[in-house]
Amino acid sequence: MRLVADYHTHTVYSHGKGSVDDNVREALRRGLKTIGISDHSVAHALYGVRRVEQYLADISRAREKYAGRIEVRAGIELNIIGLDGSVDLPQGVFDTVIMGYHKSAWCRDIRTMWTFSTPGFAGRAEEITKAYIQAMRRHRIDIIAHPGYGVPVDVKTLARACADYGVLWEINNKHAEMGPQELALAASAGARFVISSDAHSPEDVGRAPAALREAGPLDELRWCRDDGLLRARRHGRQGRQARRAGVGHRR
């Protein structure tokens, strides 16, 4: 099994080491059909994109430059910043919207900050899971980034919500937090999956050995096909049906 699309890669616009062009050229070298540039959004205190218009323009230039050779998608990796499902979506048009928790992102209130950052209290996973579900309900979210990284979640409840809202569950190469048992539980609850490199260097684009190992036992029917991921805003059961086109792997 190998990737044919990689929707989650970073560049110098956040804390990657290469340019947009560098990532696209590496994706071409690896034979990918689709490459997504998805740098951290604005609430990330250390690495958030500061020049959103320039970022999108750079991706647009790459899309035109490599047209007919590879699909180049403008993505963004949002931060969840509120227990009410608030996220830091900047102005702009994005092809792929990824969302996850990052400890260096600012939170909108003290209660959210405390819940996300304080381990060990009863009901923490449930509160955080509710926040993720609220974000999916309120905003266009295409992919949940590295579920379980940094904060606990209720796997089955979150997976059911992903299925209902047509959101893909990411198996992340850098943060393989979920093992085969958790992924099997998510699959049993209806989740569909996408593998991402989360590359922070061009040489890692399209490489996901750890994620592929974790994903190996999953039923292939749980994968979306690679012919049209993430077309438009989706909600509810219509979203789940529309989402059946798209993902990044090939056996």
C-alpha positions in Angstrom: 0.0 0.0 0.0 1.3 3.5 -0.9 0.0 7.0 -0.9 -1.4 8.5 -4.1 -2.4 11.8 -2.4 -1.0 13.6 0.6 -3.3 16.4 1.9 -1.3 17.4 5.0 2.1 18.9 4.4 3.8 22.0 5.7 6.1 24.7 4.3 8.1 27.7 5.4 4.8 29.5 5.9 4.4 27.8 9.2 7.3 25.6 10.5 8.1 23.5 7.4 11.6 23.6 5.9 10.7 23.8 2.2 8.7 26.1 -0.1 5.4 25.3 -1.7 7.3 24.5 -4.9 9.7 22.2 -3.1 6.7 20.1 -1.7 5.0 19.9 -5.1 8.2 18.8 -6.9 8.8 16.0 -4.3 5.2 14.9 -4.6 5.7 14.6 -8.4 8.9 12.7 -7.8 7.0 10.2 -5.7 4.3 9.8 -8.2 1.5 11.4 -6.2 -1.7 12.5 -8.0 -2.6 15.2 -5.4 -0.6 17.3 -3.0 -2.1 19.5 -0.3 -0.3 22.4 1.3 -1.9 22.8 4.8 0.1 25.1 7.0 -0.9 25.9 10.6 -3.6 28.5 10.9 -3.3 31.9 12.6 -4.0 31.0 16.3 -0.9 28.9 16.5 1.3 31.2 18.6 4.6 29.8 17.3 4.1 28.7 13.7 0.8 30.1 12.5 0.6 31.5 8.9 1.1 35.3 9.2 0.7 36.1 5.4 -2.4 34.3 4.4 -2.9 36.1 1.1 0.7 35.5 0.0 0.4 31.9 1.1 -2.7 31.3 -1.0 -1.2 33.2 -4.0 1.9 31.0 -3.8 -0.2 27.9 -3.9 -2.2 29.3 -6.8 1.0 29.9 -8.8 2.1 26.3 -8.1 -1.3 25.0 -9.2 -1.0 26.8 -12.5 2.7 25.8 -13.0 2.0 22.1 -12.5 -1.5 21.9 -14.1 -2.0 18.6 -15.9 0.8 16.9 -13.9 -0.5 17.0 -10.3 -3.4 18.5 -8.4 -2.2 21.2 -6.0 -4.7 21.9 -3.2 -4.7 24.9 -0.9 -5.3 23.7 2.6 -5.2 25.0 6.2 -4.7 23.2 9.5 -7.1 24.9 11.9 -6.7 25.0 15.7 -9.7 24.2 17.8 -9.7 27.0 20.3 -13.0 26.7 22.2 -15.1 24.1 23.9 -18.0 25.6 21.9 -16.3 24.4 18.7 -14.6 27.7 17.8 -11.7 27.4 15.3 -9.3 30.0 13.8 -10.4 29.9 10.2 -8.8 32.9 8.4 -10.3 34.7 5.4 -9.6 33.0 2.1 -10.7 30.1 -0.1 -9.4 26.7 0.9 -9.7 23.4 -0.9 -9.0 21.3 2.2 -9.8 22.3 5.8 -8.0 20.2 8.4 -8.7 20.7 12.1 -6.9 19.5 15.3 -5.6 20.3 18.7 -2.2 22.0 19.1 -0.9 23.0 22.5 0.8 26.1 21.2 -2.5 27.6 19.9 -4.2 30.2 22.0 -7.6 29.4 23.4 -10.5 31.8 23.5 -11.2 31.4 27.2 -9.8 30.1 30.5 -12.1 27.2 30.7 -11.1 25.9 27.3 -7.4 26.3 28.1 -7.8 24.5 31.4 -9.7 21.6 29.9 -7.3 21.1 27.0 -4.1 21.5 29.1 -5.0 19.8 32.5 -4.8 16.0 32.5 -6.5 13.6 34.8 -9.9 15.1 35.7 -13.1 13.1 35.2 -15.0 13.8 32.0 -12.1 15.5 30.2 -12.2 13.2 27.1 -16.0 13.7 26.9 -15.7 17.5 27.1 -13.0 17.6 24.4 -14.9 15.2 22.2 -18.0 17.4 22.4 -15.8 20.4 21.3 -14.6 18.5 18.2 -18.2 17.6 17.4 -19.4 21.2 17.8 -16.6 22.3 15.5 -17.8 19.8 12.8 -21.4 21.0 13.3 -20.5 24.7 13.1 -17.8 24.8 10.4 -16.7 23.2 7.3 -14.2 20.6 8.4 -12.8 18.0 5.9 -10.3 16.1 8.0 -9.7 15.7 11.8 -6.0 15.9 12.3 -4.2 13.3 14.4 -7.2 12.4 16.8 -5.9 11.7 20.3 -2.7 13.7 19.9 -2.2 16.0 22.9 -5.7 15.5 24.3 -7.9 12.4 24.9 -11.0 11.8 22.9 -13.9 9.3 23.1 -13.0 7.3 20.0 -16.4 5.8 19.3 -18.4 9.0 19.8 -16.0 11.0 17.7 -16.0 8.4 14.9 -19.8 8.4 14.8 -19.8 12.2 14.5 -17.2 12.0 11.7 -19.4 9.6 9.9 -22.5 11.8 10.4 -20.8 15.0 9.2 -18.8 13.4 6.4 -15.4 14.2 8.0 -12.4 12.0 7.5 -10.4 10.6 10.4 -6.7 11.1 9.8 -4.0 8.5 10.4 -1.0 10.7 10.8 2.5 9.6 10.2 4.1 12.0 12.7 1.6 11.4 15.4 0.4 7.8 15.3 -1.6 8.1 18.5 -4.1 5.5 17.7 -3.2 1.8 17.5 -5.0 -0.9 15.6 -7.5 -1.5 18.3 -8.6 2.2 18.5 -8.7 2.4 14.7 -10.8 -0.7 14.5 -13.2 0.8 17.0 -13.4 4.0 14.9 -14.0 2.0 11.8 -16.8 0.0 13.5 -18.5 3.3 14.4 -18.5 4.3 10.7 -15.3 6.5 10.4 -13.6 6.7 7.1 -9.9 7.3 7.0 -7.2 9.3 5.2 -3.4 8.8 5.6 -1.2 11.8 5.8 2.5 12.4 6.0 2.2 15.6 8.0 5.5 16.4 6.3 7.6 19.3 7.7 10.4 18.7 5.2 10.0 18.2 1.4 11.8 14.8 1.6 9.0 13.5 3.8 6.1 14.4 1.4 4.3 11.3 0.4 6.1 9.2 3.1 4.0 7.6 5.8 5.5 4.3 6.9 4.3 4.6 10.5 0.7 5.5 9.5 0.6 2.8 6.9 1.7 0.2 9.4 -1.1 1.2 11.8 -3.6 1.3 8.9 -2.7 -2.1 7.5 -5.4 -4.2 9.2 -8.2 -1.9 8.3 -10.9 -3.1 5.9 -10.2 -1.5 2.5 -13.9 -0.5 2.3 -13.2 2.0 5.0 -11.0 4.0 2.7 -12.2 6.6 0.3 -11.2 6.4 -3.3 -8.6 8.8 -4.7 -10.8 10.3 -7.4 -12.2 13.4 -5.8 -11.7 14.0 -2.1 -13.2 17.0 -0.4 -15.3 18.7 -3.0 -17.5 21.1 -1.1 -19.2 21.8 2.2 -20.9 18.7 3.5 -23.3 18.1 6.4 -25.1 15.0 7.8 -25.9 12.0 5.8 -25.6 13.8 2.5 -22.0 14.6 3.5 -21.3 11.0 4.3 -22.5 9.9 0.9 -20.6 12.7 -1.0 -17.4 11.9 0.9 -17.2 8.4 -0.6 -15.0 9.9 -3.3 -11.5 10.6 -2.3 -8.4 9.5 -0.4 -4.8 9.0 -0.5 -3.8 5.4 -0.6 -3.4 2.6 -3.1 -2.7 -1.1 -2.5 
